[in-house]
Amino acid sequence: MANHFLYFDPGTGALVVQLLVAIGAGVTLFYRKITTGIKSVFGKKQNQDHMGTIDIEENKDADNNK
């Protein structure tokens, strides 16, 4: 039986490390988008209001003083 050894030179090792770091950074930066996509597939669809919630309360005392 012949022994076959695999050899990774430093350039290949650096490329593999760079690939792993890029994948980790991509997942970290787009974590919210990924989780929202997963939740939309498996959970309830959330109603997203792009204007936000604005509550305006009328001041009744100001109307009575006129």
N, C-alpha and C positions, 0 to 999 in steps of 0.2 A: 504494500500500500504506500502510495506516495503522499507526502504531506504537502498541502497547498496552503500557503500563508497569504493572507490579504495584507496589502500595504497601503496605508493612507499617508500621503505626503502632507506637510504642514499647510499647503495651499488648499487641499481638499478638506482638511479638518477645519480650517478657518471658514471655508464656504459653508460647511454643515452648521457650524456655530452661528454664522451670520443668518442662515436660513431660519434656525430655531428662534433667534432673537427677533427677527422680522415677523414671524408668526405670532410670537408672544405680544409684540407691540401692536400688531394689527388687531388681535383679539381684545387687548386692553383698550385701545382707542375706540373701537366700535362695539364695546360691550353692551351699551344701551340699545343700539339698533338690533344687535343679535338677540338680546333678551326680549325685546318688543316683538320681533319676528317669531320667536319661539312661542311666546305667550299668545300671539294671534292665531297660531296654528292649533295649539292645544287648549286654549282657554276661551273665555268670553271675549268678544270684540269690544274694545273700549271706545267710547265716543270721545274723540279728541276735539276740543274746542280751541281753535287757534287764537281766538280773541281773548281767552282767559275768562275769569269770572269777575265781573264788575258789579258790585252792589251799590246802588244809589238810594239812600234813605232820604225821604222828604222830611223837611223840618216843619212840622205843623205849627209850632209856636211862632215862627216867622210869618206865616200866613195870617195868623190871628191878630198880630200887632199892626197890620196895615190899616 
